[in-house]
Amino acid sequence: MSKQFSERSQVVRMIILVVAVIFVVRLAVLQLFNPKYKELAEMQSLRNVTQYPARGFIYDRHGKLLVHNEAVYDLMVIPRMVKNLDTAYFCRALGIERSDFDERMDKARRYSPYSASVFMKQISKEEYAKFENKMFRFKGFYISQRTLRIYDRPIAAQVLGYVGEVNQGDLDRDTYYKRGDYIGKSGLEKSYEEVLRGIKGRKMMHVDVHNREIGHYQDGRYDTLPVEGSNLYTTLDADLQSYAEELMANKRGCVVAIEPSSGEVLAMVSAPTYDPNLLVGRIRGKNYMMLNSDIAKPMLNRALMGQYPPGSIFKVAQSMVALDLGVINPGSGFACEKNLVGCHNHPSARTVQEAIKMSCNPYFYQVYRRVIQQGKYKNIYKDAQYGLTVWHDYMLRFGFGQKIDIDLPKSGMSSGNIPDTAFYNRWYGKEHWAFSTIYSNSIGQGEVTVVPIQMANLAAIVANRGYYITPHLVRFYGADSVRDEQYLVKHETGIDRRYFDIAAAGMYDVVHVAGGTARRARVDGLDICGKTGTAENYGNDHSVFICFAPKDNPRIAMAVYVENAQGGGGTWAAPIAGLLCEKYLNGEVKRKDVEKMYKEINPCQKLPLTRRVKKAKKKR
Amino acid sequence: MEYQEKLKIDWWTVVIYLVIMFFGWLNVYAAGYSEAHSSIFDFSVQHGKQFIWIVMALALAGVILLTEPRLFSNTAYAIYGFVMGLLVLTLFLAVTVNGGKSWIDLGFFRLQPSEFAKFATALAVSKYLSALHIEMKDMRTQIVVAALIAIPALLILLQHDTGSALVFVGFILPFYREGLSGAFLIIGVAAIALFVLALLVNKYILMGVLAVVALLYLFVWLNKRSGRIYWRTIGIWLCCALFIFSVDFVFNNILESHQRERIDVLLGKTEDLRGSGYNVNQSKIAIGSGGFAGKGFLGGTLTKADFVPEQETDFIFCTVGEEWGWLGSSTLVALYAWLLLRLIAMAERQRSPFSRIYGYSVASILFVHLFVNVGMVLGLVPVIGIPLPFFSYGGSSLLAFTILLFIFIRQDASKNQLL
């Protein structure tokens, strides 16, 4: 080996040695000579405390508080730090059994002997006061302040949603959450989770031998303050919401009310509902099981999740499409030929306005035939394909056949069904269907289904004479009043507003003129415009009504669904809608007798609610 | 059989290897310790899995010791080619773990081909440099070996695994040993120093200081006023100036934001104790709290309470520092130093250049890992995620390091036959 290379070998050895020496010296600095770390050697006396921010409040459109918080206390334990505990005394102070204590300690130890876990959850202020002054005797235990949701008025449960402990999926998805944290599980609590939750803070505290926090470690250099959650300012009108829930008591169904000019949802009711206070605190688990197993599905938001045949209400949209296509004109008349499709007894309609008022089935059979079979192709199958494609496109512009982009969690939301050519080709085979196969759509039966909020939106479209703003529940949030831009966009149907004037006039007649189907929606002094519908269904038909009021410059548009009600839309849904319009527009309801009647009545009282559904399920 | 001579296995190396590996396992066990999984053979948790890896590593080591001595030098290029193929495949098949894309999911096991690229490259480099008439001083040779290490390094960079790519810089040591000019080492160290200084000090002041140093060198020390040395010094000074001014560009435009933050944290320019500085700060607290003799096996509180992220893998050294104190962690550093120095000594006693170069490569790769990993945990090197050899939790890395080391032990065992 030449001298040169052995020198080089020495250089490499030197490099290795120098690095090793640097490491050993650095270790000595960290471990032996640095007081900063020596202090930390007494880690036993430090406590890492998470500070939970208060969740944001939720307000209604007039600034009334819907959801706020209450302080509760979690008793935390770090099992390794529990020393010299007088267990009997401790159990007495907390009011628990010895066996219970052992069980809780075991659980905490299994999670981790070194890090904090919850020993006892959600202790109220009063309970905490009883043993607060004894805490110094319980080494290894400390108190962590948490907040719980409180609902002063038990309304809008499905819209507000609830808060619950994070599950494994939440933990995997977002590292912000730690076991035992809370997260919005449904409703606005879920869709605005990141706005409402704020940011957790952390503090490292010195703890003395008596288990008292004596100060911040290193003057709080390692501490972060929690950032409070932002408040949500919703579009809901708490009084209207509450009133609608009272009216829908003893019934199944839903109500969606929208301010047409802004798309703001004024009320969204799904009946039966529940008291949101049931899903808070230590009682949550038990109540959740109860609500979840209830056959009437009180936690379901029917306004968004239900799918129903639109029934006669669909005729309003059909007439707009046909007028815009020019296949009929406002003065078109069709005879009420009951051999085409069944109808009730009424004179034949001579205009579109009359047809809407009387809800004449054969009339809209003819209208839909003209839309589907426009005569563009000689082959009727090809012609029907063309017509259906055009119609389908219109329906999408009305917001049908797609999930409404409301600011609630999308999961479980229905999109409704507007059949397109692909749908029928799959069903019947290509060129094996034409108008005669699909005519049921004309009167809102057949393959068409819609979601209640889409129907309320249809009312808003007519109210606006041709456009809608996507319905939404939050106006703005936080101290900076953040608004979502997408809820300022007008979605145009592209149909001339003159035609919508005709629809509005027809809907006015429905409520006000002899022969209209919804005279029961009438309220003196309010020119309510509406349209009834009967959604055929297994079991009894659903009673449906959409309306808006006043006729000019409307301030409210809504859809009311009463499930399995005997009688059509005019019998149940219309009078409820009338009461709601009166409440919202006049501020109070004068017709106390009517109000009392509809609050108490149960439209399917012949059978108890739960049995009915069981029967219906068997039928399917 | 071709070789009759009894294998002369270097048992000291094997013993150091075993000690480090089992000490590592104890610390993986301690880092993940909870009473729910207190059994040391619980295969559902990390220390249990690590035990399986250790058994597999030992079996693999045994197999390597039984191979024919020339096997690895004969198949060096084939192995290199195969592993490069795997690296390319990884780019397409990788599953993402912690932001890196370096794992192929084999169902029962996540294979990390970048770990195996190290010994494959070491084999190929040794094979190439040990050929007749190949001189390290030739430009041509330098270009070829640069390419041999650049290919895996770039492929691994594409997997967003900067740490593993950086390891290939270590090959500069075997090259240096084989005759590469020492200037490369000096330039490398100077470049790092200038980079750091340029980030810390005003650039004009830095250049001024350099100019003063150059003038002092020329006129006071050498006391010459003319000649080539004069121009060369100016040339070097200009290169430094250029480098200093390019630092900002590289720092701001080429490095990724998390890399910038980690460097800033290291240099003390920012102290983001809850963001990018969190790991290092927590690890320093954990180590510092260990004191002279540590808190004892399983006695650590900081590394248990999830204060230190990645404590079983890249930050495993924290657990050593906390539970075994200055005594234990210094001993571990000393063990590594002993292993490295022993490997250098073994490399020097080889008769075949292939074995010698390979020995240097092994030592260098291990050295870079040690330097970066422990340096990072001690807050001396920016946070770069690479494992501590034989010590950190992880199957691919343990198996790959074992292969790397035992191929050399195998070569050494029959050094008298190999020329």
Interface residues (C-beta under 8 A of the other chain):
Chain A: M1 F5 S6 R8 S9 V11 V12 R13 I15 I16 L17 V19 A20 I22 F23 V24 R26 L27 A28 L30 Q31 L32 N34 K36 Y37 K38 L40 A41 M43 Q44 N48 R80 R109 R110 Y111 S112 P113 Y114 S115 R202 R221 Y222 T224
Chain B: S34 E35 A36 L173 Y176 R177 G179 G182 L185 L273 R274 K284 I285 I287 G288 S289 G290 G291 F292 T301 L302 K304 A305 D306 F307 G321 G325 W326 S329 S330 V333 A334 Y336 A337 L340 L341 I344 E348 Y360 A363 F367 L370 F371 V374 G375 L378 L380
